[in-house]
Amino acid sequence: MNGGGEGVSASAAPLEWKFSQVFGERTAGEEVQEVDIISAIEFDRTGDHLATGDRGGRVVLFERTDNKEHGGHRRDLERTDYSIGRHPEFRYKTEFQSHEPEFDYLKSLEIEEKINKIRWCQTANGALFLLSTNDKTIKFWKVQEKKVKKVCDMNVDPSKAVGNGPVVGCTSTSSRPYLANGGCKERPISYLSNDVSFPPGGFSSLHLPVVTSHETSLTARCRRVYAHAHDYHINSISNNSDGETFISADDLRINLWNLEISNQSFNIVDVKPANMEDLTEVITSAEFHPTQCNMLAYSSSKGSIRLIDMRQSALCDTHSKLFEEQEVVGSKSFFTEIIASISDIKFAKDGRHILSRDYMTLKLWDINMDSGPVATFQVHEYLRPKLCDLYENDSIFDKFECCLSGDGLHVATGSYSNLFRVFGCSEGSTEATTLEASKTPMRRQVQNPSRPSRPMGSLPRVLRRGVDTSGADANGNAFDFTTKLLHLAWHPTDNSLACAASNSLYMYYA
């Protein structure tokens, strides 16, 4: 995605998505436990690790395996003219309990263990570091391999007990009770044991036992807990590119933390009015700029995105840029503000563009152009006649996430009936594909005609693509609003998607 319009040509073929893997697949008719439903997905910066969080407070880690199988550096593979035709493949690595249910006695409030967000931190010394948060508490985890140590090569036969207790690392078959320091209750300390048979002439030499490590086990340890800083539910956490700080956001405030300091944070954004009756909008998502450590963006329930520069002041009450779409005169209704609320924002890898998701659309913004989005992709336009029903069953408040490809040429988001949509946003692209989170993703594919897009740098007004006005898929199946694909993540370097459908993690490649 190049701001100067140096995009791919209009003849670029749409991505053909194929099923790769599924973890936690449920059988037909199997009842899903609430605690097993996935609530967060995140690739690390390299794409070699993937983390998921669920409503039961667990974090599950997966590691990439196809890189290890073929070994060697990219330069070596290119030197041998090796064609890298493999798609990313992952395997289960480990899991740990990140959060437990709590109760706030001061506010008489239950705090559920559900993982809201996961963010990877910089690795060090072969260990993995990540942040996870529920509604109130953020935790900093270190996951590393530890070697299991064993003592061997002793001077005596380990199968036989010695007088002052069993040999370390061995199990004694004797029924005599041994004291904590190795003594025995049934005999005096001065008693010399005859349990050990010495070789004739005694031992020619004594040597130190050897400690060896043959096996490794993964351990997760909570390094720090960042608590008691939010009065409202945490909706976002985001790492800074400086590798030292991160932000956490709730409905009314954004706090800045140092990873090394857990008992202090700085409030950098506060939208709470003096009188809560004057409250008109809340913070819905926040994210640091991928390369500039002083810049961050946050979205609101009114459909606006604010870009702030932390160098301007300690409390960033004023924004450096405001991105919002002007209302069409006469189009306002009871649902206008509800469906305009942004549920997720993501920076493109180059930091030039911001992708936002509201209930009806995906919007792509150029941070150098605050007059309006450079592209709008219709996701739920077919639901406009059903907004009353969706309001009644609370579906209109569902928070769908969005993601961009590493090269910035594609965007994706989820929908109902476990469907997700992929759009091309490069020059001349008309790609708007609907896929299902199943082993046959193209089974319910809907290709929507759309006019070609223009280069990003030359888009004066909004471009609307991907309109789907039907309430059913290509096969005539009605959409199911009880099954929703809220969480998905794009691999940072490959065209690979990870999608959460209830308790199942589906992976696709193109």
Backbone torsions as a table, in degrees:
resi	resn	phi	psi	omega
1	MET	NA	97.4	-176.0
2	ASN	-104.9	129.1	-176.6
3	GLY	-63.8	-25.7	-179.1
4	GLY	-83.3	1.0	177.3
5	GLY	90.2	12.6	179.6
6	GLU	-85.6	53.7	-177.2
7	GLY	-82.4	-177.2	177.2
8	VAL	-74.6	162.9	-176.3
9	SER	-72.2	161.8	-177.0
10	ALA	-67.1	-15.0	-177.7
11	SER	-85.2	0.1	-179.7
12	ALA	-59.4	128.5	-176.8
13	ALA	-75.7	147.3	176.3
14	PRO	-62.7	153.4	178.7
15	LEU	-67.6	136.2	176.0
16	GLU	-102.5	109.5	-173.0
17	TRP	-87.2	138.0	179.5
18	LYS	-128.8	149.2	177.7
19	PHE	-70.5	137.8	178.9
20	SER	-113.5	-61.9	-175.2
21	GLN	-149.2	162.7	170.7
22	VAL	-142.4	136.1	175.4
23	PHE	-118.1	133.5	179.3
24	GLY	74.4	32.9	180.0
25	GLU	-65.7	135.1	179.5
26	ARG	-99.3	146.7	178.4
27	THR	-79.7	163.6	-178.7
28	ALA	-61.3	128.8	178.9
29	GLY	84.4	-4.7	-179.3
30	GLU	-71.2	133.4	-179.6
31	GLU	-84.3	131.5	-178.2
32	VAL	-92.2	130.5	176.3
33	GLN	-75.9	141.3	-178.8
34	GLU	-56.5	-38.6	-175.7
35	VAL	-70.0	-16.3	-177.6
36	ASP	-90.7	-7.1	-176.9
37	ILE	-71.5	128.6	-177.7
38	ILE	-71.4	133.6	-177.3
39	SER	-122.6	-2.5	179.1
40	ALA	-159.7	142.9	177.2
41	ILE	-138.2	139.9	178.3
42	GLU	-157.9	126.8	168.7
43	PHE	-82.6	150.6	171.7
44	ASP	-80.6	177.2	-172.3
45	ARG	-63.7	-31.7	-178.6
46	THR	-85.0	-21.0	-175.6
47	GLY	84.8	3.7	-179.3
48	ASP	-85.3	-13.0	179.4
49	HIS	-134.5	148.0	179.5
50	LEU	-133.4	136.1	179.4
51	ALA	-122.5	140.7	173.0
52	THR	-127.1	146.9	173.3
53	GLY	-120.6	152.5	-178.9
54	ASP	-128.1	177.8	-176.8
55	ARG	-72.5	-12.0	176.8
56	GLY	-88.7	6.4	177.9
57	GLY	82.2	9.5	-179.3
58	ARG	-93.0	149.2	172.1
59	VAL	-117.2	126.6	-179.7
60	VAL	-114.4	130.8	-179.2
61	LEU	-109.4	140.5	175.6
62	PHE	-124.1	148.8	178.2
63	GLU	-124.7	148.3	-179.0
64	ARG	-74.8	139.2	-175.7
65	THR	-114.7	-25.0	-174.1
66	ASP	-68.5	-28.6	176.9
67	ASN	-66.4	-40.6	-177.2
68	LYS	-68.0	-36.2	-176.1
69	GLU	-64.6	-35.7	-176.6
70	HIS	-96.1	-11.8	172.1
71	GLY	48.8	173.5	175.7
72	GLY	81.1	159.2	179.5
73	HIS	-83.7	163.2	-179.9
74	ARG	-59.8	-38.9	-179.8
75	ARG	-61.2	-38.5	179.8
76	ASP	-66.2	-39.6	-179.4
77	LEU	-66.9	-39.4	179.3
78	GLU	-68.2	-35.1	-179.0
79	ARG	-63.7	-33.2	-179.8
80	THR	-94.1	12.2	179.2
81	ASP	54.5	42.3	-179.0
82	TYR	-85.8	127.6	-179.4
83	SER	-88.3	118.8	-179.9
84	ILE	-84.3	92.3	-177.5
85	GLY	-103.6	2.0	-177.2
86	ARG	-83.0	145.0	174.0
87	HIS	-96.5	159.3	-178.8
88	PRO	-59.5	130.9	175.8
89	GLU	-125.8	140.5	-175.6
90	PHE	-125.0	158.4	174.0
91	ARG	-136.6	157.3	178.3
92	TYR	-61.7	134.0	-179.5
93	LYS	-108.4	-60.2	179.0
94	THR	-166.9	172.6	174.7
95	GLU	-147.9	157.3	178.6
96	PHE	-152.6	157.7	178.7
97	GLN	-85.1	110.0	-176.8
98	SER	-84.2	-47.7	-176.3
99	HIS	-130.2	148.8	175.7
100	GLU	-115.7	154.8	175.4
101	PRO	-63.7	139.8	-179.1
102	GLU	-128.9	171.5	176.7
103	PHE	-136.3	125.3	177.7
104	ASP	-88.7	104.6	-175.5
105	TYR	-71.6	-28.4	179.4
106	LEU	-68.8	-36.9	-177.9
107	LYS	-105.4	2.4	-176.5
108	SER	49.7	52.3	-173.8
109	LEU	-128.2	129.7	175.0
110	GLU	-80.9	133.8	177.4
111	ILE	-110.2	110.0	-176.6
112	GLU	-75.5	159.1	-174.1
113	GLU	-84.4	-4.6	-175.8
114	LYS	-52.0	131.6	177.6
115	ILE	-79.7	118.6	179.5
116	ASN	-84.8	-43.7	-177.9
117	LYS	-146.0	151.3	172.7
118	ILE	-130.1	135.7	175.3
119	ARG	-135.2	132.4	178.2
120	TRP	-80.8	143.3	175.4
121	CYS	-109.3	175.8	-179.2
122	GLN	-66.7	139.8	179.2
123	THR	-80.2	157.2	177.8
124	ALA	-154.0	132.2	176.7
125	ASN	53.9	38.8	177.3
126	GLY	76.4	0.4	179.5
127	ALA	-96.2	150.8	177.4
128	LEU	-100.6	140.1	178.8
129	PHE	-125.9	138.4	177.5
130	LEU	-151.7	156.9	175.5
131	LEU	-107.5	138.6	174.8
132	SER	-135.3	148.1	-178.7
133	THR	-142.0	146.5	167.2
134	ASN	-105.6	-151.3	-176.2
135	ASP	-68.0	-26.0	-171.2
136	LYS	-128.2	-28.9	-169.7
137	THR	-123.7	132.3	176.4
138	ILE	-104.4	139.2	179.7
139	LYS	-127.7	143.7	180.0
140	PHE	-108.4	117.1	-172.6
141	TRP	-111.4	144.2	173.1
142	LYS	-119.0	124.7	179.8
143	VAL	-118.8	120.9	-179.2
144	GLN	-146.7	160.2	176.7
145	GLU	-84.0	131.8	176.1
146	LYS	-118.1	137.5	-179.3
147	LYS	-82.5	135.1	176.7
148	VAL	-85.0	116.8	-174.6
149	LYS	-95.1	140.8	178.0
150	LYS	-131.1	146.6	177.8
151	VAL	-97.0	127.7	179.7
152	CYS	-143.6	-177.0	-179.3
153	ASP	57.3	55.3	-179.8
154	MET	-86.8	169.5	-178.6
155	ASN	-77.6	-26.9	-178.0
156	VAL	-114.5	166.8	179.2
157	ASP	-69.9	117.2	-176.7
158	PRO	-62.9	-17.8	-177.6
159	SER	-76.1	-9.9	-179.1
160	LYS	-111.4	143.7	-178.6
161	ALA	-82.4	152.3	174.8
162	VAL	-102.3	168.1	-172.4
163	GLY	-63.7	-33.1	-176.7
164	ASN	-100.5	26.3	175.3
165	GLY	128.8	171.5	-179.3
166	PRO	-70.7	154.4	177.8
167	VAL	-68.2	141.8	-179.0
168	VAL	-59.4	134.0	178.1
169	GLY	84.2	1.1	-179.9
170	CYS	-117.5	157.9	177.9
171	THR	-104.5	124.7	-179.2
172	SER	-88.4	136.3	178.0
173	THR	-89.4	-4.1	-178.6
174	SER	-69.9	143.9	179.2
175	SER	-89.8	-3.1	-179.4
176	ARG	-68.3	132.3	179.9
177	PRO	-76.5	127.4	179.0
178	TYR	-98.9	144.5	177.2
179	LEU	-77.0	171.2	-177.0
180	ALA	-63.0	-31.2	-178.2
181	ASN	-93.9	10.5	175.3
182	GLY	100.0	-8.5	179.6
183	GLY	-75.1	173.8	-179.8
184	CYS	-123.2	136.1	-177.8
185	LYS	-66.1	-28.0	-168.9
186	GLU	-88.0	-0.1	-178.1
187	ARG	-145.3	149.8	179.0
188	PRO	-69.7	158.4	-176.1
189	ILE	-62.9	-31.3	-176.6
190	SER	-76.0	-7.2	-176.5
191	TYR	-69.7	131.0	178.7
192	LEU	-94.7	127.3	-175.5
193	SER	-78.3	143.0	172.7
194	ASN	-108.6	15.2	-177.2
195	ASP	-69.2	-28.0	-175.6
196	VAL	-99.4	128.8	178.9
197	SER	-92.6	118.6	178.8
198	PHE	-85.6	142.1	177.2
199	PRO	-67.2	153.9	178.9
200	PRO	-56.2	130.9	-179.1
201	GLY	84.7	0.7	179.4
202	GLY	76.9	-171.3	178.7
203	PHE	-83.2	130.9	178.6
204	SER	-68.5	-34.1	177.7
205	SER	-156.9	152.2	175.7
206	LEU	-109.8	143.6	177.3
207	HIS	-133.6	157.8	-179.9
208	LEU	-72.6	138.8	173.6
209	PRO	-61.2	154.3	-177.1
210	VAL	-108.5	134.5	175.8
211	VAL	-96.2	120.3	-179.9
212	THR	-119.8	157.6	177.2
213	SER	-134.0	113.1	-177.9
214	HIS	-104.2	-31.9	-174.6
215	GLU	-113.7	157.8	174.7
216	THR	-126.4	148.2	176.7
217	SER	-133.8	143.4	179.9
218	LEU	-84.5	132.1	177.6
219	THR	-126.9	140.7	176.5
220	ALA	-112.7	127.5	-178.2
221	ARG	-127.6	131.3	178.1
222	CYS	-78.1	114.0	-177.4
223	ARG	-82.6	-40.8	-178.4
224	ARG	-148.2	153.9	176.7
225	VAL	-125.0	123.2	179.7
226	TYR	-106.3	101.8	-171.4
227	ALA	-128.0	171.1	172.4
228	HIS	59.5	33.5	-179.9
229	ALA	-116.3	-5.1	-176.5
230	HIS	-130.0	127.2	175.0
231	ASP	-82.7	-22.0	-178.6
232	TYR	-118.0	171.9	-174.1
233	HIS	-67.9	132.6	177.7
234	ILE	-71.2	126.4	178.9
235	ASN	-109.9	-15.4	-177.4
236	SER	-149.9	146.6	163.0
237	ILE	-135.0	148.2	-177.6
238	SER	-151.3	132.9	179.1
239	ASN	-80.0	146.7	174.6
240	ASN	-88.9	153.7	-179.7
241	SER	-70.8	-12.7	177.8
242	ASP	-75.6	-9.9	178.1
243	GLY	74.6	3.8	-175.9
244	GLU	-116.8	-25.9	-174.2
245	THR	-125.8	164.3	173.6
246	PHE	-152.0	163.6	177.8
247	ILE	-115.3	153.5	170.9
248	SER	-131.5	139.7	-175.1
249	ALA	-127.9	138.4	168.2
250	ASP	-119.4	-163.7	-174.3
251	ASP	-61.6	-31.2	-172.3
252	LEU	-122.7	-13.9	-175.4
253	ARG	-139.1	153.1	170.9
254	ILE	-122.4	126.8	-179.1
255	ASN	-110.9	144.0	177.0
256	LEU	-106.4	127.5	-177.6
257	TRP	-118.5	154.3	164.4
258	ASN	-101.3	134.4	-177.1
259	LEU	-58.2	-29.2	-176.6
260	GLU	-85.5	-12.1	-175.2
261	ILE	-120.3	113.5	-175.0
262	SER	-100.4	-11.3	-175.6
263	ASN	-103.5	10.9	-179.3
264	GLN	-151.9	135.4	174.3
265	SER	-139.8	161.2	-179.5
266	PHE	-111.6	129.2	177.4
267	ASN	-81.6	114.4	-176.4
268	ILE	-106.2	-20.9	175.1
269	VAL	-135.0	130.7	179.0
270	ASP	-140.3	109.5	-179.1
271	VAL	-103.4	9.7	-179.4
272	LYS	-71.9	122.8	178.9
273	PRO	-77.3	162.3	178.4
274	ALA	-60.9	-36.3	176.3
275	ASN	-115.8	118.3	-176.1
276	MET	-61.8	-18.1	176.9
277	GLU	-69.8	-17.8	178.9
278	ASP	-88.7	1.5	-178.4
279	LEU	-67.8	124.9	-178.7
280	THR	-118.4	-21.0	179.2
281	GLU	-150.7	157.3	179.6
282	VAL	-128.3	161.1	176.8
283	ILE	-78.3	133.0	-177.7
284	THR	-112.7	-25.1	-178.6
285	SER	-162.8	151.7	179.1
286	ALA	-148.3	144.5	-179.2
287	GLU	-153.5	140.4	175.4
288	PHE	-73.6	151.4	171.6
289	HIS	-64.7	140.8	-174.0
290	PRO	-67.9	-21.8	-176.8
291	THR	-127.1	-27.1	-177.9
292	GLN	-99.6	110.8	-171.0
293	CYS	-71.3	-10.6	-179.7
294	ASN	-96.5	-5.0	-175.8
295	MET	-109.9	139.6	171.5
296	LEU	-149.1	160.4	-179.6
297	ALA	-126.8	147.1	172.8
298	TYR	-141.1	148.3	-177.1
299	SER	-107.2	164.6	-177.5
300	SER	-130.6	169.8	-180.0
301	SER	-74.1	-6.7	176.8
302	LYS	-94.8	3.8	176.8
303	GLY	88.3	15.0	-179.4
304	SER	-107.6	156.3	176.2
305	ILE	-123.6	130.6	179.2
306	ARG	-113.8	130.5	176.3
307	LEU	-101.9	125.6	-178.0
308	ILE	-123.7	151.6	180.0
309	ASP	-116.2	115.2	-176.0
310	MET	-69.5	-9.2	177.9
311	ARG	-78.2	-17.4	-175.5
312	GLN	-71.0	-43.7	179.8
313	SER	-162.1	164.6	-179.7
314	ALA	-67.9	-43.3	174.9
315	LEU	-104.3	112.9	-172.7
316	CYS	-83.8	67.8	179.1
317	ASP	-72.2	-28.0	179.9
318	THR	-107.0	144.0	-178.8
319	HIS	-98.1	155.2	176.1
320	SER	-85.7	-28.4	176.2
321	LYS	-147.5	146.9	178.2
322	LEU	-124.5	125.2	178.9
323	PHE	-112.5	118.8	175.8
324	GLU	-156.0	152.4	180.0
325	GLU	-94.4	133.3	-179.0
326	GLN	-68.7	138.9	179.2
327	GLU	-70.7	141.7	174.2
328	VAL	-77.8	128.7	-177.1
329	VAL	-60.8	131.2	176.8
330	GLY	84.1	3.6	-176.9
331	SER	-100.1	0.9	-174.8
332	LYS	-72.8	139.9	177.4
333	SER	-143.1	-177.9	179.0
334	PHE	-60.1	-31.4	-174.2
335	PHE	-93.5	-4.8	-173.3
336	THR	-55.0	-50.7	-178.2
337	GLU	-68.8	-35.3	-177.9
338	ILE	-64.3	-48.0	-176.3
339	ILE	-78.1	-13.8	177.7
340	ALA	-82.1	-16.8	-177.3
341	SER	-60.4	127.8	-178.8
342	ILE	-84.1	126.6	-178.0
343	SER	-94.7	-20.7	-177.3
344	ASP	-159.9	144.1	171.3
345	ILE	-131.7	148.4	177.3
346	LYS	-141.2	135.6	171.2
347	PHE	-79.2	144.7	169.2
348	ALA	-70.1	161.0	-175.4
349	LYS	-59.5	-33.3	-179.1
350	ASP	-82.8	-7.2	179.3
351	GLY	77.7	1.6	-176.9
352	ARG	-82.7	-32.2	-175.4
353	HIS	-120.8	153.5	175.3
354	ILE	-123.7	131.9	175.2
355	LEU	-103.1	132.5	178.8
356	SER	-126.9	151.4	179.4
357	ARG	-126.4	120.7	168.2
358	ASP	-109.4	-173.0	-172.4
359	TYR	-65.2	-35.8	-173.9
360	MET	-96.4	-30.3	-167.7
361	THR	-139.2	166.2	163.3
362	LEU	-106.6	136.9	177.6
363	LYS	-126.9	139.8	177.7
364	LEU	-112.3	126.0	-176.2
365	TRP	-116.6	142.1	172.0
366	ASP	-98.7	123.6	-175.3
367	ILE	-67.5	-11.9	176.1
368	ASN	-92.3	1.8	-177.4
369	MET	-138.9	101.8	-176.3
370	ASP	-97.9	14.9	180.0
371	SER	-79.3	-18.0	-180.0
372	GLY	163.2	170.7	179.8
373	PRO	-68.0	148.5	177.3
374	VAL	-80.8	-19.6	177.4
375	ALA	-155.8	142.3	175.2
376	THR	-126.5	129.4	-178.6
377	PHE	-113.8	120.6	-177.7
378	GLN	-77.1	125.5	-179.2
379	VAL	-112.3	-44.3	-174.1
380	HIS	-123.2	30.0	-178.3
381	GLU	-59.7	-31.2	-179.3
382	TYR	-66.8	-14.7	-178.7
383	LEU	-88.6	-4.6	-176.1
384	ARG	-55.9	-42.0	178.3
385	PRO	-69.7	-13.5	-174.8
386	LYS	-105.0	13.0	-173.7
387	LEU	-61.1	-34.0	178.4
388	CYS	-61.9	-47.0	179.2
389	ASP	-64.3	-40.7	-179.5
390	LEU	-67.4	-30.2	176.4
391	TYR	-71.3	-39.0	-179.4
392	GLU	-63.8	-40.2	-178.2
393	ASN	-97.6	12.8	175.4
394	ASP	68.6	5.2	179.7
395	SER	-65.6	-25.6	-178.0
396	ILE	-65.5	-15.4	179.4
397	PHE	-97.1	5.8	178.0
398	ASP	-61.3	139.4	-176.5
399	LYS	-108.5	100.9	179.5
400	PHE	-88.9	139.1	177.1
401	GLU	-91.4	167.7	178.5
402	CYS	-138.7	164.9	179.3
403	CYS	-155.6	157.6	177.0
404	LEU	-117.8	151.9	174.8
405	SER	-72.7	160.8	-178.4
406	GLY	-60.8	-33.6	179.5
407	ASP	-86.3	-3.6	177.3
408	GLY	75.8	10.8	-175.7
409	LEU	-94.7	-8.4	179.9
410	HIS	-140.4	152.7	175.8
411	VAL	-131.7	157.2	-177.7
412	ALA	-148.2	153.1	175.4
413	THR	-157.3	165.9	-177.5
414	GLY	-95.9	171.9	179.7
415	SER	-151.3	-163.2	-179.9
416	TYR	-88.0	173.5	-176.8
417	SER	57.6	28.5	-178.3
418	ASN	57.2	34.4	176.1
419	LEU	-97.8	153.1	170.5
420	PHE	-137.6	155.4	-174.3
421	ARG	-121.8	139.6	178.9
422	VAL	-122.2	128.1	-179.5
423	PHE	-120.8	144.3	172.6
424	GLY	-91.7	135.4	-179.3
425	CYS	-123.9	21.6	177.0
426	SER	-88.6	173.4	-177.7
427	GLU	-60.5	126.6	176.2
428	GLY	78.0	1.9	-177.1
429	SER	-74.9	137.8	173.8
430	THR	-117.5	17.6	-172.6
431	GLU	-72.7	127.2	174.3
432	ALA	-152.4	93.7	-171.2
433	THR	-111.7	136.8	175.6
434	THR	-109.9	128.2	-178.4
435	LEU	-130.8	159.9	-179.3
436	GLU	-109.2	139.1	176.1
437	ALA	-75.8	85.1	178.6
438	SER	-157.3	-177.5	180.0
439	LYS	-74.3	-13.9	175.5
440	THR	-122.1	79.4	-172.7
441	PRO	-62.6	-27.8	-176.9
442	MET	-87.1	3.3	-175.4
443	ARG	-60.9	-36.6	-178.0
444	ARG	-115.1	33.6	-176.0
445	GLN	-65.1	138.8	173.5
446	VAL	-128.9	117.4	175.3
447	GLN	-99.1	123.4	-175.7
448	ASN	-105.8	127.0	178.6
449	PRO	-65.3	140.8	179.0
450	SER	-153.9	151.0	-179.2
451	ARG	-76.5	149.9	-176.1
452	PRO	-60.5	146.5	176.8
453	SER	-85.7	158.8	177.3
454	ARG	-102.0	169.1	179.7
455	PRO	-56.9	146.7	-176.2
456	MET	-56.4	-39.2	-175.1
457	GLY	-74.3	-13.1	-175.7
458	SER	-115.2	22.5	179.8
459	LEU	-94.2	101.7	-179.3
460	PRO	-75.6	-31.9	-178.2
461	ARG	-131.4	177.2	-173.3
462	VAL	-72.1	145.3	177.3
463	LEU	-114.7	124.4	-177.0
464	ARG	-108.1	123.9	-179.1
465	ARG	-138.5	163.8	172.0
466	GLY	78.7	27.6	-177.1
467	VAL	-70.0	129.0	176.9
468	ASP	-127.4	106.3	-172.0
469	THR	-94.6	-2.5	-178.3
470	SER	-86.5	160.7	175.5
471	GLY	-101.5	15.2	-178.5
472	ALA	-143.3	164.5	-179.2
473	ASP	-86.8	-171.8	-176.0
474	ALA	-63.0	-25.6	-180.0
475	ASN	-92.7	4.7	179.0
476	GLY	83.8	9.2	179.2
477	ASN	-77.8	132.0	178.1
478	ALA	-69.8	146.0	179.9
479	PHE	-72.6	141.4	-178.8
480	ASP	-104.6	112.5	-175.6
481	PHE	-83.1	-3.1	176.2
482	THR	-87.1	-21.0	176.0
483	THR	-106.9	116.2	-175.3
484	LYS	-133.2	141.1	179.0
485	LEU	-102.0	94.1	-174.9
486	LEU	-89.3	-30.9	-169.4
487	HIS	-120.3	129.7	175.5
488	LEU	-155.0	158.9	-178.0
489	ALA	-145.4	142.5	179.3
490	TRP	-101.4	134.1	178.1
491	HIS	-59.1	138.0	-173.9
492	PRO	-66.3	-22.2	-177.5
493	THR	-123.6	-25.2	-177.3
494	ASP	-110.8	160.4	172.6
495	ASN	-81.5	79.1	-178.8
496	SER	-139.0	135.4	-177.5
497	LEU	-120.2	139.5	171.6
498	ALA	-113.5	126.4	-176.0
499	CYS	-126.9	141.7	178.7
500	ALA	-105.4	115.0	174.8
501	ALA	-113.7	98.8	-176.7
502	SER	61.0	-117.4	-179.5
503	ASN	-96.0	3.9	-175.5
504	SER	-104.8	140.7	176.7
505	LEU	-109.2	112.9	179.9
506	TYR	-102.7	141.5	178.3
507	MET	-126.9	136.6	-177.7
508	TYR	-132.3	156.8	177.8
509	TYR	-138.9	160.3	178.5
510	ALA	-137.9	NA	NA
